[in-house]
């Protein structure tokens, strides 16, 4: 790709609206030779709205010059431009762009550092692990959250102990929630490391963290989670109960039947539906009566799910009575 470009007289207009429309038209044309026009608009236009538009459309280009311009825009004087640049960096798909972003992942400015880490997360390049591990100890919660995302998507087994610690000990609930979710990307060898953290997170003071813990357990289905999930079926937040019900269904342990059957009577239809799904996955005939009642639930989705669950239960065949043939 060359960086030679044509000129567009509209970009010299005194009307910022005209310049913004020109940016949109140039982007729609998708001509690589016009890339310098967009970069120049992002770097030099006096109107923040025009710079925002340039930052937004540059997210569709993976050229190194576009990545450099977007990274520089993270330091723009206008907050909306910085946000647009960060969003576009997060949409990059070409792994080669990661090399351009790596230096920014160690920038002194926390918002710049967080935006660079967010972009690196999607690119999944191994070199991003080092700055992400350092960023786990950053004072800014946003930086720590993005660092957790990078390491989680890289499935970095070396980082699992640190992420597990953050899931239970970080002062920010959003960071704890992100770390709890990142633990779900571990493989079977890492289950022993992450399970204690997940069980602790299932008792977190923040219900979104507890919900994430139940969701992650449902993904991993690690042994040893049954009792904690049964306790979570009494959680104050129905969202946590819903995720716990999903996890119990995947564990397929009949010990969960009483809690799931009780959940069929919860006021929240989504929870009743999830309980019915779980009962179908466990597949115990002892749930038949409760599912038959649920098959007449006021919520059509619950009724449908209950009927599907009933169809998965084993059919009890009555004992055959021997008939004697007269002699």
VMD Tcl script that draws the C-alpha trace (Angstrom):
set ca {
  {0.00 0.00 0.00}
  {1.31 3.43 -0.86}
  {0.65 6.55 1.13}
  {0.27 8.83 -1.85}
  {-3.14 10.42 -1.95}
  {-5.40 12.56 -4.02}
  {-6.67 15.88 -2.73}
  {-10.25 16.56 -1.71}
  {-11.10 20.30 -1.81}
  {-13.87 19.78 0.76}
  {-11.25 19.10 3.43}
  {-10.09 22.71 3.02}
  {-13.59 24.07 3.62}
  {-14.11 26.48 6.50}
  {-17.26 24.51 7.36}
  {-16.48 21.64 9.74}
  {-19.67 19.89 8.64}
  {-18.46 19.80 5.05}
  {-15.11 18.40 6.15}
  {-16.82 15.73 8.24}
  {-18.98 14.64 5.28}
  {-15.84 14.48 3.17}
  {-14.28 12.12 5.72}
  {-17.32 9.85 5.51}
  {-17.27 9.82 1.72}
  {-13.55 9.05 1.63}
  {-14.05 6.17 4.04}
  {-16.94 4.78 1.99}
  {-14.74 4.74 -1.12}
  {-12.31 2.39 0.69}
  {-9.40 3.56 -1.47}
  {-6.09 2.91 0.26}
  {-4.54 5.88 -1.50}
  {-6.84 8.15 0.49}
  {-5.53 6.96 3.84}
  {-3.22 9.99 4.30}
  {-6.24 12.29 4.05}
  {-7.87 10.56 6.99}
  {-4.67 10.54 9.01}
  {-4.12 14.22 8.34}
  {-7.68 15.01 9.42}
  {-7.18 13.11 12.66}
  {-3.90 14.83 13.44}
  {-4.54 18.35 12.20}
  {-8.20 19.31 11.87}
  {-9.17 22.05 14.32}
  {-12.68 20.67 14.82}
  {-13.00 17.87 17.35}
  {-16.05 16.44 15.54}
  {-13.98 15.98 12.39}
  {-11.16 14.35 14.33}
  {-13.66 12.05 16.00}
  {-15.01 10.97 12.61}
  {-11.50 10.41 11.27}
  {-10.62 8.29 14.31}
  {-13.79 6.28 13.91}
  {-13.29 5.43 10.24}
  {-9.59 4.67 10.65}
  {-10.57 1.62 12.66}
  {-11.22 -0.11 9.33}
  {-7.59 0.24 8.22}
  {-4.83 -2.01 9.50}
  {-2.01 -0.02 7.91}
  {0.82 0.78 10.37}
  {0.41 4.50 9.71}
  {-3.26 4.30 10.73}
  {-2.38 2.45 13.93}
  {0.27 5.03 14.77}
  {-2.16 7.89 14.18}
  {-4.85 6.30 16.34}
  {-2.37 5.64 19.13}
  {-1.21 9.25 19.02}
  {-4.85 10.36 19.16}
  {-5.13 8.75 22.58}
  {-3.40 11.92 23.75}
  {-5.78 14.27 21.92}
  {-6.98 17.29 23.89}
  {-10.62 16.30 23.28}
  {-12.09 13.43 25.31}
  {-14.42 12.31 22.50}
  {-11.48 11.99 20.11}
  {-9.60 9.90 22.66}
  {-12.60 7.64 23.12}
  {-13.09 7.22 19.35}
  {-9.40 6.39 18.90}
  {-9.49 3.85 21.73}
  {-12.60 2.23 20.25}
  {-11.00 1.94 16.82}
  {-7.84 0.44 18.28}
  {-10.00 -2.18 19.96}
  {-11.39 -3.16 16.55}
  {-8.04 -3.96 14.95}
  {-7.84 -7.46 13.49}
  {-4.38 -7.58 11.90}
  {-1.91 -9.10 14.37}
  {0.91 -7.09 12.79}
  {-0.69 -3.97 14.26}
  {0.19 -5.31 17.69}
  {3.84 -4.44 17.26}
  {2.83 -0.81 16.76}
  {0.68 -0.85 19.89}
  {3.10 -2.59 22.25}
  {5.06 0.54 23.27}
  {1.82 2.30 24.18}
  {0.90 -0.52 26.60}
  {3.57 0.85 28.94}
  {2.65 4.53 28.56}
  {2.67 6.70 31.67}
  {-0.89 7.90 31.05}
  {-3.35 5.37 32.48}
  {-6.08 5.93 29.89}
  {-3.58 5.52 27.03}
  {-2.21 2.37 28.60}
  {-5.68 0.90 29.08}
  {-6.68 1.66 25.48}
  {-3.52 0.04 24.11}
  {-4.07 -3.07 26.20}
  {-7.67 -3.24 24.98}
  {-6.48 -3.22 21.39}
  {-3.82 -5.83 22.11}
  {-6.38 -8.13 23.70}
  {-8.22 -8.67 20.43}
  {-4.98 -9.22 18.52}
  {-3.83 -12.00 20.87}
  {-0.12 -11.61 20.29}
  {2.19 -13.37 22.74}
  {4.37 -10.30 23.18}
  {1.46 -8.53 24.90}
  {1.72 -10.84 27.92}
  {4.76 -9.08 29.38}
  {3.32 -5.53 29.58}
  {-0.02 -6.99 30.69}
  {1.57 -8.81 33.64}
  {3.24 -5.57 34.71}
  {-0.06 -3.71 34.34}
  {-1.79 -6.10 36.77}
  {-0.17 -4.10 39.56}
  {-1.12 -0.66 38.20}
  {-2.84 1.84 40.49}
  {-5.59 2.48 37.94}
  {-8.44 -0.03 37.96}
  {-9.10 0.43 34.25}
  {-5.54 -0.57 33.42}
  {-5.74 -3.64 35.66}
  {-9.04 -4.67 34.06}
  {-7.64 -4.46 30.53}
  {-4.48 -6.31 31.58}
  {-6.60 -9.14 32.92}
  {-8.41 -9.27 29.58}
  {-5.16 -9.55 27.62}
  {-3.84 -12.40 29.75}
  {-7.18 -14.18 29.77}
  {-7.52 -14.14 26.00}
  {-3.93 -15.34 25.66}
  {-4.79 -18.24 27.99}
  {-1.57 -17.54 29.82}
  {-1.14 -20.38 32.31}
  {1.74 -18.49 33.94}
  {-0.63 -15.65 34.78}
  {-3.36 -17.84 36.31}
  {-2.17 -17.52 39.93}
  {-2.01 -13.72 39.61}
  {-5.44 -13.53 37.98}
  {-6.89 -15.85 40.62}
  {-5.51 -13.57 43.32}
  {-7.00 -10.50 41.64}
  {-10.38 -12.25 41.35}
  {-10.58 -12.44 45.13}
  {-8.43 -9.58 46.42}
  {-8.66 -6.60 44.05}
  {-10.33 -3.56 45.58}
  {-12.39 -2.81 42.47}
  {-15.44 -5.04 41.81}
  {-15.23 -4.55 38.05}
  {-11.64 -5.80 38.08}
  {-12.61 -8.77 40.25}
  {-15.42 -9.56 37.85}
  {-13.10 -9.37 34.82}
  {-10.56 -11.61 36.54}
  {-13.24 -14.12 37.50}
  {-14.35 -14.30 33.88}
  {-10.76 -14.63 32.67}
  {-10.35 -17.74 34.81}
  {-12.87 -19.43 32.53}
  {-10.28 -19.51 29.76}
  {-8.05 -21.90 31.70}
  {-7.65 -25.49 30.55}
  {-8.24 -28.61 32.64}
  {-4.70 -28.51 34.01}
  {-5.46 -25.14 35.55}
  {-8.72 -26.10 37.29}
  {-7.00 -26.83 40.59}
  {-5.53 -23.32 40.54}
  {-8.72 -21.47 39.67}
  {-11.37 -23.40 41.64}
  {-10.55 -21.93 45.08}
  {-10.70 -18.43 43.60}
  {-14.01 -19.16 41.87}
  {-15.55 -20.52 45.07}
  {-14.42 -17.39 46.91}
  {-15.78 -15.18 44.13}
  {-19.10 -16.99 44.46}
  {-19.34 -15.38 47.91}
  {-18.15 -11.91 46.83}
  {-19.90 -8.85 48.25}
  {-20.70 -7.71 44.70}
  {-23.45 -9.73 43.03}
  {-22.06 -9.22 39.46}
  {-18.84 -10.90 40.65}
  {-20.86 -13.78 42.11}
  {-22.81 -14.04 38.86}
  {-19.56 -14.15 36.87}
  {-18.19 -16.84 39.17}
  {-21.24 -19.05 38.59}
  {-20.99 -18.41 34.85}
  {-17.32 -19.38 34.81}
  {-17.97 -22.53 36.82}
  {-20.64 -23.47 34.27}
  {-18.01 -23.17 31.53}
  {-15.35 -25.20 33.29}
  {-17.54 -27.69 35.19}
  {-14.73 -28.35 37.69}
  {-15.14 -31.10 40.28}
  {-15.72 -29.84 43.80}
  {-18.12 -26.99 42.97}
  {-21.41 -28.69 43.82}
  {-21.87 -27.52 47.42}
  {-20.98 -23.91 46.59}
  {-23.43 -23.88 43.69}
  {-26.19 -25.31 45.87}
  {-25.56 -22.50 48.36}
  {-25.69 -20.00 45.47}
  {-29.21 -21.18 44.66}
  {-30.25 -19.19 47.76}
  {-28.41 -16.04 46.68}
  {-30.18 -12.70 47.16}
  {-29.65 -11.88 43.47}
  {-31.75 -13.93 41.08}
  {-29.11 -13.40 38.39}
  {-26.66 -15.41 40.49}
  {-29.26 -18.15 41.04}
  {-29.85 -18.34 37.29}
  {-26.17 -18.87 36.52}
  {-25.85 -21.34 39.39}
  {-28.79 -23.31 37.99}
  {-27.06 -23.44 34.61}
  {-23.88 -24.73 36.23}
  {-25.77 -27.35 38.22}
  {-27.38 -28.63 35.06}
  {-23.98 -29.09 33.49}
  {-22.68 -30.91 36.57}
  {-25.55 -33.40 36.11}
  {-25.66 -34.34 39.79}
  {-29.01 -35.48 41.18}
  {-28.18 -33.78 44.48}
  {-29.21 -30.52 42.78}
  {-32.80 -31.67 42.17}
  {-34.41 -30.12 45.31}
  {-32.86 -26.68 44.71}
  {-33.73 -26.69 41.01}
  {-37.27 -27.89 41.61}
  {-37.73 -25.11 44.16}
  {-36.46 -22.61 41.57}
  {-39.31 -23.62 39.26}
  {-41.53 -21.55 41.55}
  {-39.42 -18.38 41.49}
  {-41.18 -15.15 40.36}
  {-38.55 -14.50 37.65}
  {-39.45 -16.38 34.48}
  {-35.87 -16.58 33.21}
  {-34.79 -18.38 36.37}
  {-37.70 -20.83 36.13}
  {-36.71 -21.50 32.53}
  {-33.06 -22.12 33.45}
  {-34.09 -24.46 36.25}
  {-36.18 -26.47 33.80}
  {-33.26 -26.69 31.39}
  {-31.00 -27.91 34.19}
  {-33.49 -30.55 35.29}
  {-33.63 -31.82 31.73}
  {-29.84 -32.01 31.59}
  {-29.67 -33.98 34.83}
  {-32.31 -36.27 33.39}
  {-33.64 -37.73 36.64}
  {-37.16 -39.15 36.57}
  {-37.71 -37.73 40.07}
  {-38.11 -34.32 38.45}
  {-41.01 -35.43 36.25}
  {-43.84 -34.25 38.51}
  {-42.33 -30.79 39.00}
  {-41.68 -30.42 35.28}
  {-45.25 -31.45 34.48}
  {-46.46 -28.59 36.67}
  {-43.99 -26.25 34.96}
  {-45.33 -27.36 31.60}
  {-48.43 -25.31 32.48}
  {-46.42 -22.24 33.58}
  {-47.89 -18.80 32.67}
  {-44.67 -18.01 30.77}
  {-44.69 -19.65 27.32}
  {-40.88 -19.95 27.30}
  {-40.96 -21.81 30.62}
  {-43.73 -24.10 29.34}
  {-41.76 -24.90 26.21}
  {-38.56 -25.55 28.13}
  {-40.32 -27.75 30.69}
  {-41.84 -29.88 27.93}
  {-38.45 -30.28 26.27}
  {-36.95 -31.25 29.63}
  {-39.68 -33.84 30.18}
  {-38.86 -35.36 26.81}
  {-35.29 -35.91 27.99}
  {-36.26 -37.84 31.09}
  {-35.98 -41.63 31.01}
  {-39.23 -43.44 30.28}
  {-40.19 -45.78 33.08}
  {-41.34 -49.07 31.62}
  {-43.87 -50.87 33.83}
  {-42.89 -54.33 34.98}
  {-44.22 -57.12 32.83}
  {-46.61 -59.46 34.60}
  {-45.98 -63.07 33.72}
  {-49.07 -64.75 32.27}
  {-49.37 -68.47 32.82}
  {-50.52 -70.57 29.95}
  {-53.22 -73.02 31.03}
  {-52.03 -76.59 30.96}
}
mol new
graphics top color blue
foreach p $ca { graphics top sphere $p radius 0.5 }
foreach p [lrange $ca 0 end-1] q [lrange $ca 1 end] { graphics top cylinder $p $q radius 0.2 }
display resetview
